[in-house]
Amino acid sequence: MALARRRPSHRSNMPTAQQNHRAGDAQVIAQVCRGLVQVVNRRRTLDWLRSHQDKLLATPLHQELLYGTTRHYFSLTKLISEYLAKPLRSKDQDLYALLLVGAYQLRFSRKPDHAIVNGAVNTCAALGKPWARGLINGVLREVQRNTNAIADQEDGRLNHPDWLARKITAQYPNNSSDIFTANDQRGPMALRVNTRKINFQDYCRVLDQQGIQFALGAATNSLVLVTPQPAASLPLWQDGFVAVQELSAQFPSGLLLQALSPDLHSPVIFDACSAPGGKLLQLHESLCGQFSTHRLIGNDKVPERLEETKKIAQRLGHSDDARLFLQCADATHADVVAEQSCDAILLDAPCSGSGTIRRNPDIRILLQPEHLDDHQATQLQLLHNLWRGLKQGGTLLYSTCSLFDEENDQVIQQFVSAQPDTIVASVQLPYGKATRLGWQMLPTEPLTDGFYYAMLRKAVQ
């Protein structure tokens, strides 16, 4: 009997579009897991990842998963620990990250549960650990079965380390619950119109014409988008007509200009920690509108951050302006500013960033209690050094993006006690409230982050 011949298959050995899509998702999730390991285990910031390993934040999906998992890191770890029989080995922290990313998706994504679990299982191969498929599947199936009960129990406090939750509660007993909730939200997207290039009302009309909804901000030339969108997609972005700048950070320019003597014709202003340049460039734009000449010095000790400032200045059309000078130096060093040379100084001091947790969720993972003392020492060192460069009658504006008294009023109190020629001037802004020596905004305000300002004047001897 003749053997029947098999018909040739018309099926291609090429992967299907669906298989390619699954493989692509697995690669994205694997990269997100590697990014999470960098943050949690290697103590890298999300900003560091953006600058040094940008492929880990390459797409909106990367950003959503990495920022979202980081934002809910503490509640997710508590959840995973209930279904993980024993801790994973140190070399398998990428698998632990995979469980967190999968649990985040099950809690907060609209993607079907089965697709999330299958995607996580497929990612084991992308991580080079196919043997872990059963573990990942088993734990995430347990999370899936209990996700509704978890949602009912979740408390914003759970997304903060215990020490940070206690500190916020102690300093803000009446607002702590709202602060915890606010920290788990996404911050609004605020813009500053570059009035050196376009009239503020004209840019608002451009947004209206393109159907981009916005609200007016309380800072000069500011607005807040109803729906955030990629900065590069904003009209006239490449032409430098607009900048993204958090609303709380848009007030120093107005405060400093109001404090300048009306007799000044060519002010000299020093921005001590200026990178990445939002406040600096806004101040330059404001000075251009008020004075025919001025000298604005933008200083920062990190060369890479100063390069970023230069790029932003170039996009906004300020890079060839001789009135704006950038220098790389440590503002704690004695020679950073000449004696009695400045009419005004802006010190946006290094701090915990505790008022910006909703924008920088890695802060709640990386910040430690002892960092507050370290920051306070640096802040005082900066104040004492820069005070030498301020003219009599001049103004120093101190700012942080911190919620904590240790970096705010306590710093100002210690400085004033040591400097008898210091006058504390009042600050009043549209958001927030007065403290004993300054002004505090909170992330509970719908449009602002947690910023602190204090204004110090040098007495005329």
Secondary structure, DSSP 8 states (H G I E B T S, - for coil): ------------SS--HHHHHHHHHHHHHHHHHHHHHHHHTT---HHHHHHH-GGGG-SHHHHHHHHHHHHTHHHHHHHHHTT-SS---GGGHHHHHHHHHHHHHHHH--S-HHHHHHHHHHHHHHTT-GGGHHHHHHHHHHHHHHHHHHHHH--GGGGS-HHHHHHHHHH-TTTHHHHHHHHTS---EEEEE-TTTS-HHHHHHHHHHTT--EEE-SSTTEEEESS---GGGSTTTTTTSEEE--GGGGSHHHHHHHHS-TT-SS-EEEETT-TT-HHHHHHHHHHHHH-SS-EEEEEES-HHHHHHHHHHHHHHT-TT-TTEEEEE--TTSGGGS-TT-EEEEEEE-----GGGTTT-TTHHHH--HHHHHHHHHHHHHHHHHHHTTEEEEEEEEEEES---GGGTHHHHHHHHHH-TTEEEE----SSSEE-SSSEE--TTSTT----EEEEEEE---
